[in-house]
Amino acid sequence: MLRLTLDMDDVLADTHQKLVHIILNEFSNTLTEQQLYSRALRELLHPKQLNRLHKIMDSPGFFADIPVKEGAVETVHRLSHYYEIFVATACMEFPASFRDKFDWLARHFSFIPWTNIVFCGYKSIIQSDYLIDDHVRNLAAFTGEGILFSAPHNLKDTQYRRVSSWQEVSELFLPIK
């Protein structure tokens, strides 16, 4: 059985949506929601705002209630009939996220065994046939085929096959009904 590894943030979980909500409701700025989805936040926010956002992300509870990407649960469940599914999340940057992420995955993707969840730094350690991730740096170090999941911070990247929704993942990896 082929292995399919999935990133969590901005692939399974709509982390960017939560960040946009925080910026619009808790930060003093003139940015619109549309602007916050058009480019990487590091290109749009003042360094002090980015620092504040990182502190928020590293606080317990931040990752506990992030919305699931539309279609992710159903598609991943269907994929699990054809692939060995792993989740690899680079959570070392935000150590407070471990418990939240583990509980979030158990709540939304209970059919993925805990043995198939990898908390890591660089994803170069992952041995899989495919990796779906939103960060090019993770795909560059990966030895299988990397698939780039569209996110505001990677819209200009062109070196990887790209998917923009779980419907597109389904079309790419699942047999025709």
N, C-alpha and C positions, 0 to 999 in steps of 0.2 A: 504494500500500500504506500502510495506517495505521501510525503509529509508536506503540509501547508502550515506555515507559521504566520500568525497575524499580530500586528502591533496593536496596542490598546488605544492610546491617545490619538485622536483624530483619524482613527481607522474604525475601531469598534465603538469608542466613546467620542461624543462630540465635545471635546475639551475646548475647542476654539469658541463654540457657542457660549459656554459658561464664562470664558474670559471676556468676550464681547459684552455680555450682560454686566459683568463687574465694572468694566471700563465705562460703559454708558451710564451706570447708576451710582458708581462710587468715586469716579475720578472727575476732576475738573478738566474738561477739554472741549474742543469744538468739532471733534470727529463725528461723523455719522456712522450708522451701522453699516451702510454700504461701503464706506471707506475702510472700515475695520475688517471687512471680508475681501478687500481688493489686494492686499499686500501683507507681508510679514509684519507682525506687531512691532518687532525690533526696528522696522523702518518707519513706523508711524508714531511711536510713543517717545517721549522724552526719557533719557536714561534714568532719571529719578522715578518716573512712572513704571518703567520696566523693573527696576529694583523692587518697588513696592509690590508689583504683580508677582514677582518671584517669591517674595516673602509670603504672600497670600497662598500661593500654590504649595509652599512648603509647610503650611499649617495643617494640623490634623483636621480631617473632615472635608478638605477641599475636593478630593477625588471621590468622595462617598456618594454624591448625588448628581454626577455628570449624566446628562441624557445619553441614551444609546443611539447610535446612528440609525437612521431609518433603514429597515430591512436587514440589519445586521444579524439579529438573533435567528430569524427564520432561515436566512441564507447560510449562516455558519452551521446551523443544525442540519440542513440538507447536505452541506459539504462534508459533514462528519460521517456520512454514509459512504463516501468515496475516498476520503483522505484521512490521514492521521493528523488531527488538528492540535497545534500548539499555539500558545499566546506568549509572546516575548515582549516585555515592557521594560524600557530603560528607565528605571525609577531611582537610580543611584543619585541623580541630581537633586531629587526631592525625597530624602529618607523618610519623612513623615507619611509618605504616600503608601508604604507597603501594606499596612492593614486595610486602608480604604480600598486600594486596588484589588487586593485579594477578596475582600467581602463583596465588592462590586461585581467581580467576575463570577463569584459563587451565586450571587443573586440573579444575574442576567444570563449567564452561560453555564448553568449548573451541570449541563451535559458534558462539559470539558473537565476531565479529571484534574485534580490538583497536581498530579504528577506531570501534567503537560503545560504547566504554567511556569515561565522562566522570568525571574526578576534579574536584570543584568544592567551592565553599563553599555559597553559596545556590543553590538549584535554579531560581531565577527565570530563569536563562539557558537552561533546557531548552526546546526547541521540539519538542513531541510532542503527539499526540492524547490520550494517557493517561499518567498517572504513578501508579504504585503505590508508596506510601511509608508508613512508620509514624509520621512526624512531621507534625502539622497545619501547622507553620510552613512546611514545604516545599510542601504542597498549597496553602496560602493565596497563595503567590507565583507559582504555576503557572498558565499561561494556558489549558491544556487541561482535560480532566476529571480531577480527582484522586480516587483511590480509596485509602481508609485501610486499611492492613493492621494488624489488631489486634495490640497489644502491651500489656504491663502499664502503660506510661506514657500510653496514649491511651484507656483503657477508658471514660472519662467523656465523650469527645468525640463529638458527634452531628451535626456539620454536614456530614459527607461520607458518601458511600456506603462501606460497610465490607465487607471480606472478612477471614475469620479463618483461612483455610487455602489451600493451593494447589489443593485440590479446588474450593473456591468460586471461585477465579480461573478455573479451567478451565470451570466452569459459566457464568461471566459472559462469557468471551471466546471460547470455542471452540464450533464447531457441534456439534449433537447427533450422536452416533455412529450 
